[in-house]
């Protein structure tokens, strides 16, 4: 296919595709899907080999957010049955982080719901960053705390933070449709503040909120212009009790096309599969590793993810390897662009490369901070426990009809904020 040959050539040269080329990727047929994956995979392997960076989320403060982000289970007015707790103490956060590091995570993402941190919050998180780094040699730390005020990014950097995550989430034209309590411009400003402070910037998107192909292309092109080290791609987790709780617009094939388009537009940037991969990619998750070079390990912010052991087995079975702390995440030519680019941050990796999950993903997104709450499945104590008769019946029915997989949306009941061991 001439389109794919052109996109591969451009990706190897770090040349921006045209908007029409990016749109064409999203509109390829299922018959061409494996060709699309193979083409984008060539670009991914050229810049990142067969390495997969593992990131681990620690939800420092869950729920009770004053922002009204429609996709978020922690939003103002949400009736989702998620965990709600105030700030973890530094040693609690460090213990949670250690579980992820032991499981192979190279970066720990510290996320807190809210519009943005107060100066006291920055002090609190700074102490947590120092504690985690003292107890976990070589670990990278990304903060994801919402909108930043002047000077706060610099203080986080001084405390040892390597990166900051703040997602654009969707196109500027449609941003007002999902949030009214802050603006798209507010988000851009925070990413720029992180850049200016010398933090590795991480900023991504959420797919599946009812957006058009044009919206997806708009936001990815906007991200390229912002030039973050990491672009997390979240897939909406439709939590019951949120305004978007009934939005099931994604198929595994569409998710792969979105990841491929992102890779072609951002060829040498760490692309992370963030929230919702278990819910929407499902059994096609291994194919996504040919497109993205970073994932979250284990659970997310308010939802359960695939078991950490299963993540590691998937990576190995697909012929990839976990990136080590002694390996630099980003290509050498991005040196100086922040942590992970060889710019001297810890182990020199980037959080997917620069931030929380979220960049983190909360199905995506923590209110205000919008990090990652991916979501999922097996072993959950909440709705959708794998192996339970109702969930199994729901899964069979959904698989037969191609309907929503509500059985895969499970509230996190372990790890941070609980007395149960985390899933890492």
C-alpha beads as a LAMMPS data file, in Angstrom:
LAMMPS data file: protein, C-alpha beads

424 atoms
423 bonds

1 atom types
1 bond types

-500.0 500.0 xlo xhi
-500.0 500.0 ylo yhi
-500.0 500.0 zlo zhi

Masses

1 110.0

Atoms # bond

1 1 1 0.000 0.000 0.000
2 1 1 1.564 3.275 -1.142
3 1 1 0.185 5.127 1.891
4 1 1 1.951 2.841 4.344
5 1 1 5.240 2.889 2.448
6 1 1 5.128 6.674 2.485
7 1 1 4.374 6.777 6.219
8 1 1 7.196 4.367 7.045
9 1 1 9.670 6.455 5.042
10 1 1 8.503 9.628 6.789
11 1 1 8.643 7.972 10.215
12 1 1 12.223 6.840 9.712
13 1 1 13.136 10.418 8.771
14 1 1 11.089 11.972 11.610
15 1 1 9.056 13.799 8.990
16 1 1 5.495 14.820 9.841
17 1 1 2.804 13.096 7.783
18 1 1 0.032 15.157 6.292
19 1 1 -3.331 15.377 8.028
20 1 1 -4.886 13.460 5.129
21 1 1 -2.362 10.655 5.581
22 1 1 -3.093 10.456 9.304
23 1 1 -6.838 10.377 8.640
24 1 1 -6.337 7.655 6.052
25 1 1 -4.718 5.415 8.680
26 1 1 -7.816 5.688 10.870
27 1 1 -10.004 4.824 7.876
28 1 1 -8.196 1.716 6.681
29 1 1 -10.234 -1.479 6.501
30 1 1 -9.976 -4.493 8.782
31 1 1 -8.524 -6.372 5.827
32 1 1 -5.569 -3.965 5.865
33 1 1 -5.142 -3.890 9.649
34 1 1 -2.161 -6.230 9.866
35 1 1 -0.420 -4.260 7.126
36 1 1 -0.966 -1.086 9.155
37 1 1 0.450 -2.716 12.290
38 1 1 3.455 -4.072 10.377
39 1 1 4.212 -0.660 8.857
40 1 1 3.967 1.255 12.138
41 1 1 5.938 -1.547 13.766
42 1 1 8.882 -0.801 11.485
43 1 1 8.933 2.771 12.767
44 1 1 8.583 1.664 16.380
45 1 1 11.448 -0.843 16.097
46 1 1 13.687 1.649 14.314
47 1 1 13.576 4.080 17.231
48 1 1 12.932 1.769 20.207
49 1 1 13.930 -1.741 19.199
50 1 1 11.907 -4.427 20.939
51 1 1 12.034 -2.786 24.362
52 1 1 8.910 -2.176 26.450
53 1 1 9.075 0.339 29.272
54 1 1 7.012 -0.485 32.354
55 1 1 5.387 2.278 34.397
56 1 1 3.590 1.948 37.707
57 1 1 0.826 4.168 39.065
58 1 1 0.419 5.224 42.687
59 1 1 -2.826 7.077 43.380
60 1 1 -1.825 9.452 46.180
61 1 1 -5.325 10.856 46.729
62 1 1 -8.438 9.259 45.289
63 1 1 -11.820 10.748 44.460
64 1 1 -13.511 13.926 45.683
65 1 1 -12.303 16.035 42.763
66 1 1 -13.923 19.461 42.204
67 1 1 -13.464 19.279 38.407
68 1 1 -16.265 18.029 36.137
69 1 1 -14.351 16.005 33.512
70 1 1 -17.047 13.817 31.960
71 1 1 -14.864 10.729 31.566
72 1 1 -13.520 10.604 35.100
73 1 1 -14.724 8.371 37.919
74 1 1 -13.290 10.846 40.452
75 1 1 -15.140 13.861 39.041
76 1 1 -17.521 16.172 40.831
77 1 1 -20.863 14.386 40.998
78 1 1 -19.553 10.925 40.118
79 1 1 -21.529 8.075 41.669
80 1 1 -18.999 5.418 40.627
81 1 1 -18.177 3.177 43.579
82 1 1 -14.465 3.907 43.610
83 1 1 -12.093 4.111 46.548
84 1 1 -12.009 7.510 48.199
85 1 1 -9.166 8.562 50.487
86 1 1 -7.037 11.570 51.263
87 1 1 -3.267 11.914 50.828
88 1 1 -1.089 8.866 51.393
89 1 1 1.839 9.413 53.715
90 1 1 5.300 9.356 52.097
91 1 1 6.168 5.934 53.508
92 1 1 2.840 4.492 52.315
93 1 1 3.443 5.823 48.829
94 1 1 7.010 4.509 48.891
95 1 1 5.826 1.033 49.873
96 1 1 3.330 1.071 47.003
97 1 1 6.014 2.242 44.603
98 1 1 8.370 -0.502 45.731
99 1 1 5.848 -3.143 44.671
100 1 1 5.831 -1.759 41.144
101 1 1 9.613 -1.499 40.987
102 1 1 9.909 -5.094 42.190
103 1 1 7.601 -6.093 39.347
104 1 1 9.886 -4.495 36.770
105 1 1 8.626 -0.911 36.594
106 1 1 11.237 1.642 35.625
107 1 1 9.106 4.647 36.439
108 1 1 6.654 5.409 39.229
109 1 1 3.845 7.851 38.487
110 1 1 2.454 9.773 41.451
111 1 1 -1.072 10.962 40.770
112 1 1 -3.507 13.008 42.837
113 1 1 -7.034 14.049 41.954
114 1 1 -7.877 17.730 42.026
115 1 1 -7.728 20.888 39.956
116 1 1 -4.117 21.465 40.866
117 1 1 -1.791 21.375 43.862
118 1 1 -1.556 23.988 46.583
119 1 1 1.917 24.954 47.742
120 1 1 1.361 22.700 50.754
121 1 1 0.493 19.849 48.386
122 1 1 3.742 20.436 46.492
123 1 1 5.627 20.211 49.797
124 1 1 3.841 16.949 50.579
125 1 1 4.539 15.425 47.183
126 1 1 8.147 16.636 47.278
127 1 1 8.683 14.730 50.514
128 1 1 7.093 11.669 48.937
129 1 1 9.383 11.917 45.894
130 1 1 12.461 12.106 48.102
131 1 1 11.304 9.114 50.170
132 1 1 10.653 6.985 47.093
133 1 1 14.042 7.822 45.601
134 1 1 15.849 7.102 48.863
135 1 1 14.185 3.685 49.125
136 1 1 14.271 2.661 45.457
137 1 1 17.617 3.216 43.815
138 1 1 17.507 4.347 40.192
139 1 1 13.731 4.730 39.983
140 1 1 12.267 7.545 37.902
141 1 1 9.425 9.565 39.373
142 1 1 6.741 11.412 37.467
143 1 1 4.221 13.710 39.126
144 1 1 0.684 14.197 37.876
145 1 1 -1.107 16.702 40.076
146 1 1 -3.239 18.808 37.758
147 1 1 -2.804 22.416 36.706
148 1 1 0.453 23.968 37.893
149 1 1 0.955 27.473 39.230
150 1 1 4.119 29.480 38.633
151 1 1 7.146 28.001 40.366
152 1 1 5.589 24.658 41.277
153 1 1 7.217 22.685 38.458
154 1 1 10.603 24.017 39.533
155 1 1 9.984 22.917 43.115
156 1 1 9.025 19.415 42.010
157 1 1 12.169 19.246 39.909
158 1 1 14.288 20.318 42.871
159 1 1 12.701 17.562 44.950
160 1 1 13.851 14.984 42.415
161 1 1 10.895 14.627 40.046
162 1 1 11.986 13.552 36.602
163 1 1 8.773 14.214 34.704
164 1 1 5.337 15.770 34.776
165 1 1 2.179 14.454 33.139
166 1 1 -0.764 16.488 31.951
167 1 1 -2.874 15.228 29.064
168 1 1 -4.599 17.315 26.399
169 1 1 -7.187 14.509 26.195
170 1 1 -9.050 15.682 23.087
171 1 1 -9.020 18.332 20.385
172 1 1 -9.226 22.005 21.258
173 1 1 -12.466 22.303 19.287
174 1 1 -14.258 19.695 21.401
175 1 1 -12.564 20.225 24.765
176 1 1 -15.466 22.241 26.132
177 1 1 -17.769 19.275 25.507
178 1 1 -16.014 17.140 28.117
179 1 1 -14.980 19.697 30.755
180 1 1 -16.272 23.111 31.824
181 1 1 -14.196 23.819 34.935
182 1 1 -10.922 24.453 33.103
183 1 1 -9.836 25.029 29.512
184 1 1 -7.704 23.433 26.849
185 1 1 -5.388 26.448 27.104
186 1 1 -4.938 25.727 30.832
187 1 1 -3.655 22.289 29.926
188 1 1 -1.242 23.555 27.299
189 1 1 0.082 26.079 29.812
190 1 1 0.836 23.360 32.363
191 1 1 2.711 21.224 29.811
192 1 1 4.760 24.283 28.883
193 1 1 5.502 24.979 32.560
194 1 1 6.841 21.433 32.951
195 1 1 9.027 21.859 29.867
196 1 1 10.377 25.186 31.085
197 1 1 11.299 23.715 34.480
198 1 1 13.409 21.007 32.872
199 1 1 10.950 18.206 33.578
200 1 1 10.300 15.584 30.953
201 1 1 6.853 16.470 29.621
202 1 1 4.246 13.757 29.192
203 1 1 0.942 14.535 27.498
204 1 1 -1.540 12.356 25.682
205 1 1 -5.126 11.728 24.723
206 1 1 -8.269 9.782 25.508
207 1 1 -9.999 7.948 22.665
208 1 1 -13.552 6.665 22.727
209 1 1 -15.443 9.697 24.027
210 1 1 -17.483 10.088 20.854
211 1 1 -14.866 12.144 19.038
212 1 1 -14.454 12.135 15.251
213 1 1 -11.440 10.961 13.265
214 1 1 -10.638 14.626 12.703
215 1 1 -10.625 15.255 16.461
216 1 1 -8.158 12.422 17.004
217 1 1 -5.845 13.727 14.317
218 1 1 -6.145 17.275 15.709
219 1 1 -5.096 16.288 19.207
220 1 1 -2.191 14.112 18.059
221 1 1 -0.893 16.887 15.791
222 1 1 -1.243 19.320 18.714
223 1 1 0.764 16.942 20.865
224 1 1 3.496 16.741 18.255
225 1 1 3.670 20.529 18.289
226 1 1 4.015 20.528 22.099
227 1 1 6.813 17.958 21.711
228 1 1 6.407 15.909 24.895
229 1 1 8.803 13.030 25.489
230 1 1 5.844 10.743 26.061
231 1 1 2.397 10.421 24.526
232 1 1 0.084 8.118 26.499
233 1 1 -2.914 6.854 24.556
234 1 1 -5.870 6.177 26.849
235 1 1 -9.026 4.354 25.845
236 1 1 -12.130 5.521 27.690
237 1 1 -13.220 3.287 30.525
238 1 1 -16.977 3.856 30.688
239 1 1 -17.555 3.897 34.432
240 1 1 -21.177 3.683 35.510
241 1 1 -21.974 6.837 37.431
242 1 1 -20.157 9.164 35.014
243 1 1 -21.630 11.134 32.086
244 1 1 -19.760 8.955 29.587
245 1 1 -20.657 5.698 31.302
246 1 1 -22.565 4.429 28.269
247 1 1 -20.041 5.449 25.600
248 1 1 -18.791 2.208 24.077
249 1 1 -17.368 3.425 20.770
250 1 1 -14.168 1.412 20.434
251 1 1 -13.237 -1.935 18.932
252 1 1 -9.839 -3.635 19.244
253 1 1 -9.221 -2.845 15.578
254 1 1 -9.952 0.869 16.003
255 1 1 -7.649 1.020 19.029
256 1 1 -4.823 -0.426 16.949
257 1 1 -5.435 2.127 14.191
258 1 1 -5.343 4.965 16.722
259 1 1 -2.045 3.710 18.139
260 1 1 -0.604 3.326 14.639
261 1 1 -1.639 6.840 13.652
262 1 1 -0.046 8.187 16.832
263 1 1 3.180 6.344 16.074
264 1 1 3.339 7.708 12.532
265 1 1 2.763 11.293 13.725
266 1 1 5.116 10.943 16.727
267 1 1 7.669 8.408 15.440
268 1 1 10.532 8.971 17.888
269 1 1 8.473 9.707 21.000
270 1 1 7.577 7.174 23.645
271 1 1 4.037 6.071 22.900
272 1 1 2.400 4.398 25.879
273 1 1 -0.667 2.196 25.912
274 1 1 -2.404 3.601 28.957
275 1 1 -5.842 3.257 30.532
276 1 1 -8.397 0.928 29.038
277 1 1 -6.171 -1.417 27.067
278 1 1 -7.584 -4.476 28.800
279 1 1 -11.166 -3.302 28.231
280 1 1 -10.875 -2.395 24.555
281 1 1 -7.843 -4.156 23.043
282 1 1 -8.545 -7.339 24.958
283 1 1 -6.920 -10.336 23.215
284 1 1 -5.244 -8.040 20.670
285 1 1 -3.064 -6.400 23.328
286 1 1 0.099 -8.178 22.087
287 1 1 -0.343 -6.614 18.628
288 1 1 -0.345 -3.183 20.259
289 1 1 3.202 -3.775 21.503
290 1 1 4.303 -3.495 17.876
291 1 1 3.032 0.100 17.936
292 1 1 3.705 1.382 21.454
293 1 1 6.901 0.978 23.461
294 1 1 5.505 1.571 26.940
295 1 1 2.676 0.261 29.130
296 1 1 1.439 0.456 32.700
297 1 1 2.068 -2.524 34.936
298 1 1 -0.826 -3.904 36.966
299 1 1 -3.640 -1.725 38.265
300 1 1 -4.556 1.867 37.459
301 1 1 -5.940 4.737 39.526
302 1 1 -9.483 3.653 40.273
303 1 1 -9.823 0.552 38.111
304 1 1 -8.133 -2.815 38.015
305 1 1 -5.761 -3.791 35.277
306 1 1 -4.402 -7.051 34.016
307 1 1 -2.290 -8.930 36.546
308 1 1 1.318 -7.787 36.515
309 1 1 2.486 -11.363 35.912
310 1 1 0.224 -11.567 32.861
311 1 1 1.698 -8.303 31.530
312 1 1 5.215 -9.719 31.759
313 1 1 4.186 -12.993 30.127
314 1 1 2.468 -11.091 27.310
315 1 1 5.603 -9.057 26.617
316 1 1 7.812 -12.154 26.535
317 1 1 5.389 -14.214 24.449
318 1 1 5.133 -11.416 21.880
319 1 1 8.911 -11.408 21.455
320 1 1 9.636 -8.178 23.305
321 1 1 11.787 -7.458 26.358
322 1 1 11.302 -5.284 29.425
323 1 1 13.446 -2.159 29.294
324 1 1 16.039 -2.065 32.055
325 1 1 16.997 0.823 34.290
326 1 1 20.377 0.909 32.572
327 1 1 18.803 1.544 29.165
328 1 1 17.940 4.971 27.801
329 1 1 14.335 5.158 26.660
330 1 1 14.431 7.865 24.012
331 1 1 16.630 8.036 20.898
332 1 1 19.940 9.844 21.266
333 1 1 18.911 12.793 19.092
334 1 1 16.287 13.750 21.684
335 1 1 19.022 14.354 24.259
336 1 1 18.308 17.467 26.249
337 1 1 14.579 17.067 25.781
338 1 1 14.046 15.882 29.289
339 1 1 14.302 12.736 31.346
340 1 1 14.635 9.636 29.243
341 1 1 16.383 11.489 26.475
342 1 1 19.754 11.204 28.054
343 1 1 19.362 14.519 29.779
344 1 1 20.581 13.228 33.108
345 1 1 17.435 12.193 34.946
346 1 1 17.986 9.225 37.156
347 1 1 18.256 6.233 34.878
348 1 1 17.665 8.481 31.929
349 1 1 14.409 7.003 30.884
350 1 1 11.216 8.769 30.112
351 1 1 7.839 7.973 31.455
352 1 1 6.315 6.790 28.557
353 1 1 8.241 9.038 28.839
354 1 1 7.409 11.573 30.849
355 1 1 4.637 11.063 32.992
356 1 1 1.923 9.428 34.684
357 1 1 -0.007 7.126 33.311
358 1 1 -0.943 8.546 32.751
359 1 1 -0.107 9.860 31.231
360 1 1 -1.389 8.033 33.035
361 1 1 -4.872 7.011 32.016
362 1 1 -8.075 7.145 33.856
363 1 1 -10.225 5.450 31.465
364 1 1 -8.988 7.903 31.466
365 1 1 -7.925 10.449 33.587
366 1 1 -7.764 11.781 36.969
367 1 1 -9.873 14.852 37.456
368 1 1 -7.645 17.823 37.023
369 1 1 -4.497 15.763 36.703
370 1 1 -5.791 13.268 34.191
371 1 1 -3.415 10.464 34.645
372 1 1 -4.188 6.914 33.774
373 1 1 -6.916 4.788 35.036
374 1 1 -6.927 2.021 32.664
375 1 1 -9.032 -0.696 33.492
376 1 1 -9.612 -3.966 34.160
377 1 1 -10.423 -7.232 34.610
378 1 1 -9.164 -10.370 36.126
379 1 1 -9.000 -10.799 39.822
380 1 1 -11.066 -7.765 40.657
381 1 1 -13.039 -7.635 43.837
382 1 1 -15.595 -5.356 42.293
383 1 1 -17.862 -5.660 39.335
384 1 1 -16.517 -7.911 36.685
385 1 1 -14.593 -10.434 38.731
386 1 1 -13.034 -12.861 36.309
387 1 1 -14.477 -16.314 36.611
388 1 1 -17.654 -15.267 38.357
389 1 1 -20.749 -16.713 36.772
390 1 1 -22.506 -13.386 36.048
391 1 1 -19.362 -11.875 34.552
392 1 1 -18.688 -14.976 32.479
393 1 1 -22.244 -14.938 31.164
394 1 1 -21.952 -11.238 30.341
395 1 1 -18.661 -11.820 28.565
396 1 1 -20.072 -14.629 26.427
397 1 1 -23.095 -12.554 25.522
398 1 1 -21.024 -9.482 24.648
399 1 1 -18.574 -11.532 22.611
400 1 1 -21.400 -13.113 20.645
401 1 1 -23.028 -9.782 19.800
402 1 1 -19.995 -7.506 19.682
403 1 1 -21.586 -5.472 22.459
404 1 1 -20.042 -3.490 25.313
405 1 1 -17.735 -5.458 27.613
406 1 1 -19.010 -4.005 30.854
407 1 1 -17.745 -7.122 32.623
408 1 1 -14.197 -5.854 32.114
409 1 1 -14.698 -2.595 34.003
410 1 1 -13.666 -3.368 37.568
411 1 1 -13.127 -0.936 40.432
412 1 1 -9.719 -1.152 42.095
413 1 1 -10.025 -2.591 45.599
414 1 1 -6.383 -3.286 46.432
415 1 1 -3.083 -1.445 46.643
416 1 1 -2.823 2.235 47.554
417 1 1 -5.471 3.338 50.010
418 1 1 -6.291 -0.232 51.122
419 1 1 -4.813 -2.892 53.384
420 1 1 -4.454 -5.342 50.485
421 1 1 -1.253 -5.943 48.536
422 1 1 -1.076 -4.091 45.203
423 1 1 -1.200 -5.864 41.861
424 1 1 2.236 -5.529 40.348

Bonds

1 1 1 2
2 1 2 3
3 1 3 4
4 1 4 5
5 1 5 6
6 1 6 7
7 1 7 8
8 1 8 9
9 1 9 10
10 1 10 11
11 1 11 12
12 1 12 13
13 1 13 14
14 1 14 15
15 1 15 16
16 1 16 17
17 1 17 18
18 1 18 19
19 1 19 20
20 1 20 21
21 1 21 22
22 1 22 23
23 1 23 24
24 1 24 25
25 1 25 26
26 1 26 27
27 1 27 28
28 1 28 29
29 1 29 30
30 1 30 31
31 1 31 32
32 1 32 33
33 1 33 34
34 1 34 35
35 1 35 36
36 1 36 37
37 1 37 38
38 1 38 39
39 1 39 40
40 1 40 41
41 1 41 42
42 1 42 43
43 1 43 44
44 1 44 45
45 1 45 46
46 1 46 47
47 1 47 48
48 1 48 49
49 1 49 50
50 1 50 51
51 1 51 52
52 1 52 53
53 1 53 54
54 1 54 55
55 1 55 56
56 1 56 57
57 1 57 58
58 1 58 59
59 1 59 60
60 1 60 61
61 1 61 62
62 1 62 63
63 1 63 64
64 1 64 65
65 1 65 66
66 1 66 67
67 1 67 68
68 1 68 69
69 1 69 70
70 1 70 71
71 1 71 72
72 1 72 73
73 1 73 74
74 1 74 75
75 1 75 76
76 1 76 77
77 1 77 78
78 1 78 79
79 1 79 80
80 1 80 81
81 1 81 82
82 1 82 83
83 1 83 84
84 1 84 85
85 1 85 86
86 1 86 87
87 1 87 88
88 1 88 89
89 1 89 90
90 1 90 91
91 1 91 92
92 1 92 93
93 1 93 94
94 1 94 95
95 1 95 96
96 1 96 97
97 1 97 98
98 1 98 99
99 1 99 100
100 1 100 101
101 1 101 102
102 1 102 103
103 1 103 104
104 1 104 105
105 1 105 106
106 1 106 107
107 1 107 108
108 1 108 109
109 1 109 110
110 1 110 111
111 1 111 112
112 1 112 113
113 1 113 114
114 1 114 115
115 1 115 116
116 1 116 117
117 1 117 118
118 1 118 119
119 1 119 120
120 1 120 121
121 1 121 122
122 1 122 123
123 1 123 124
124 1 124 125
125 1 125 126
126 1 126 127
127 1 127 128
128 1 128 129
129 1 129 130
130 1 130 131
131 1 131 132
132 1 132 133
133 1 133 134
134 1 134 135
135 1 135 136
136 1 136 137
137 1 137 138
138 1 138 139
139 1 139 140
140 1 140 141
141 1 141 142
142 1 142 143
143 1 143 144
144 1 144 145
145 1 145 146
146 1 146 147
147 1 147 148
148 1 148 149
149 1 149 150
150 1 150 151
151 1 151 152
152 1 152 153
153 1 153 154
154 1 154 155
155 1 155 156
156 1 156 157
157 1 157 158
158 1 158 159
159 1 159 160
160 1 160 161
161 1 161 162
162 1 162 163
163 1 163 164
164 1 164 165
165 1 165 166
166 1 166 167
167 1 167 168
168 1 168 169
169 1 169 170
170 1 170 171
171 1 171 172
172 1 172 173
173 1 173 174
174 1 174 175
175 1 175 176
176 1 176 177
177 1 177 178
178 1 178 179
179 1 179 180
180 1 180 181
181 1 181 182
182 1 182 183
183 1 183 184
184 1 184 185
185 1 185 186
186 1 186 187
187 1 187 188
188 1 188 189
189 1 189 190
190 1 190 191
191 1 191 192
192 1 192 193
193 1 193 194
194 1 194 195
195 1 195 196
196 1 196 197
197 1 197 198
198 1 198 199
199 1 199 200
200 1 200 201
201 1 201 202
202 1 202 203
203 1 203 204
204 1 204 205
205 1 205 206
206 1 206 207
207 1 207 208
208 1 208 209
209 1 209 210
210 1 210 211
211 1 211 212
212 1 212 213
213 1 213 214
214 1 214 215
215 1 215 216
216 1 216 217
217 1 217 218
218 1 218 219
219 1 219 220
220 1 220 221
221 1 221 222
222 1 222 223
223 1 223 224
224 1 224 225
225 1 225 226
226 1 226 227
227 1 227 228
228 1 228 229
229 1 229 230
230 1 230 231
231 1 231 232
232 1 232 233
233 1 233 234
234 1 234 235
235 1 235 236
236 1 236 237
237 1 237 238
238 1 238 239
239 1 239 240
240 1 240 241
241 1 241 242
242 1 242 243
243 1 243 244
244 1 244 245
245 1 245 246
246 1 246 247
247 1 247 248
248 1 248 249
249 1 249 250
250 1 250 251
251 1 251 252
252 1 252 253
253 1 253 254
254 1 254 255
255 1 255 256
256 1 256 257
257 1 257 258
258 1 258 259
259 1 259 260
260 1 260 261
261 1 261 262
262 1 262 263
263 1 263 264
264 1 264 265
265 1 265 266
266 1 266 267
267 1 267 268
268 1 268 269
269 1 269 270
270 1 270 271
271 1 271 272
272 1 272 273
273 1 273 274
274 1 274 275
275 1 275 276
276 1 276 277
277 1 277 278
278 1 278 279
279 1 279 280
280 1 280 281
281 1 281 282
282 1 282 283
283 1 283 284
284 1 284 285
285 1 285 286
286 1 286 287
287 1 287 288
288 1 288 289
289 1 289 290
290 1 290 291
291 1 291 292
292 1 292 293
293 1 293 294
294 1 294 295
295 1 295 296
296 1 296 297
297 1 297 298
298 1 298 299
299 1 299 300
300 1 300 301
301 1 301 302
302 1 302 303
303 1 303 304
304 1 304 305
305 1 305 306
306 1 306 307
307 1 307 308
308 1 308 309
309 1 309 310
310 1 310 311
311 1 311 312
312 1 312 313
313 1 313 314
314 1 314 315
315 1 315 316
316 1 316 317
317 1 317 318
318 1 318 319
319 1 319 320
320 1 320 321
321 1 321 322
322 1 322 323
323 1 323 324
324 1 324 325
325 1 325 326
326 1 326 327
327 1 327 328
328 1 328 329
329 1 329 330
330 1 330 331
331 1 331 332
332 1 332 333
333 1 333 334
334 1 334 335
335 1 335 336
336 1 336 337
337 1 337 338
338 1 338 339
339 1 339 340
340 1 340 341
341 1 341 342
342 1 342 343
343 1 343 344
344 1 344 345
345 1 345 346
346 1 346 347
347 1 347 348
348 1 348 349
349 1 349 350
350 1 350 351
351 1 351 352
352 1 352 353
353 1 353 354
354 1 354 355
355 1 355 356
356 1 356 357
357 1 357 358
358 1 358 359
359 1 359 360
360 1 360 361
361 1 361 362
362 1 362 363
363 1 363 364
364 1 364 365
365 1 365 366
366 1 366 367
367 1 367 368
368 1 368 369
369 1 369 370
370 1 370 371
371 1 371 372
372 1 372 373
373 1 373 374
374 1 374 375
375 1 375 376
376 1 376 377
377 1 377 378
378 1 378 379
379 1 379 380
380 1 380 381
381 1 381 382
382 1 382 383
383 1 383 384
384 1 384 385
385 1 385 386
386 1 386 387
387 1 387 388
388 1 388 389
389 1 389 390
390 1 390 391
391 1 391 392
392 1 392 393
393 1 393 394
394 1 394 395
395 1 395 396
396 1 396 397
397 1 397 398
398 1 398 399
399 1 399 400
400 1 400 401
401 1 401 402
402 1 402 403
403 1 403 404
404 1 404 405
405 1 405 406
406 1 406 407
407 1 407 408
408 1 408 409
409 1 409 410
410 1 410 411
411 1 411 412
412 1 412 413
413 1 413 414
414 1 414 415
415 1 415 416
416 1 416 417
417 1 417 418
418 1 418 419
419 1 419 420
420 1 420 421
421 1 421 422
422 1 422 423
423 1 423 424
